[in-house]
Amino acid sequence: MARRVKKKVQQQIGEKRINRLFTVAKHQAKQGNIDYANNATRIARRIAMKTTQSLPKHYKHLLCKHCHHYLYPPITCRTRIDNGMKTITCFHCQKHSRYPYKPRK
């Protein structure tokens, strides 16, 4: 019988795979393969759910909150900054996501 992998080890492996999948998604989106990028982020979300961990903040902002498609600013979304808020509009579902924005000093 195979031994069970400890939870921390599972989370570390999951973290590495999530990082790799988002790197692949960015590379595919740059080349215009949006379907491959969406597939990679879908797999990354599943890994995060399976290992009971949340996606890092910088990766959460790369996914649409509503339809979970990969957001690559010039191709799949529009980004606007106004009054301390960053507004991202997804071209797939036409919904907005708003995040607080503080400029760097």
Secondary structure, 3 states (H helix, E strand, C coil): CCCCCCHHHHHHHHHHHHHHHHHHHHHHHHCCCHHHHHHHHHHHHHHHHHCCCCCCHHHHCCECCCCCCECCHHHHEEEEEECCEEEEEECCCCCEEEEECCCCC
